[in-house]
Amino acid sequence: MRKDFKRVPAVYKCFNIIERLSTSKEPLGISDIASALGYYRSTVFNMAYSLVDLGILQQGEDGKFSSGKRLYALGKAADQNTELIHRVRPYLEALNAKTGLTAFLGVRSELKAVVVDKVETSKGLKLSSDVGAGHSLLAGAGGKAMLAQLPDDELDAIIEENDLVCFTPHTCVDKKLFKENIEQVRKEGIAFDMEEYIEGIRALAVPLNINRGNSPAAIWAVGLRIQVKDEVIPQYSEYLKKIATEIEIRFSTE
């Protein structure tokens, strides 16, 4: 962890409030929380109600606070992602070893394709995004692979309500054509980024159909144009689809 960042005390206090309520056997009032943590009552008051507004906490009829539904949902999502990473990691390593490309695992979060794990080459030029980084769901192979898993009504709403940003001269900014591209991903089981997100960079992605609802997952491999030449794309595509099938079978049988 970096040592040159400036800590934000309010963040630490909010976390302490959440932790105190999460470990309590019963709901707590403002005075209970303030006394337990040694905070001013006014500080707890403002933070507690802010957390209620976010759905992280909930307030009962007696005025006391407990963990909210959104906190539960976040915790459940974190557990799912941890299990997903554990199961998929060996496949990322195999993909990287076979192709020499940087391999990513990502999940959808709102309008972002968020990287949750990666395996990059130990030699040569590295093309990488940090774990936790989010990229537009409407750009890149990973985003297309995730969009392909959504029901038509949700996909149509996302395309209709959001602009398609032109990142390079190769980016598709025609919404009708973009929807057709997603349909093609559904049909073929593979998505491509032919320098659409970053010029000189190509990527291939596969959807992971493992019943994650509106938080679909995908694997993608990224490399320079000279690494992902036209002649190797069919071979890499079949390998990625094979990996996706193996992962889906593993999730369905365990």
Secondary structure, DSSP 8 states (H G I E B T S, - for coil): --SSS---HHHHHHHHHHHHHHT-SS-B-HHHHHHHHT--HHHHHHHHHHHHHTTSEEE-TTS-EEE-HHHHHHHHHHHHHHHHHHHHHHHHHHHHHHH-SEEEEEEEETTEEEEEEEE--SSS------TT-EEETTSSHHHHHHHTTS-HHHHHHHHHHS-----STT----HHHHHHHHHHHHHHS-EEEESSSSTTEEEEEEEE-S--TTS-EEEEEEEETTTS-GGGHHHHHHHHHHHHHHHHHHHHH-
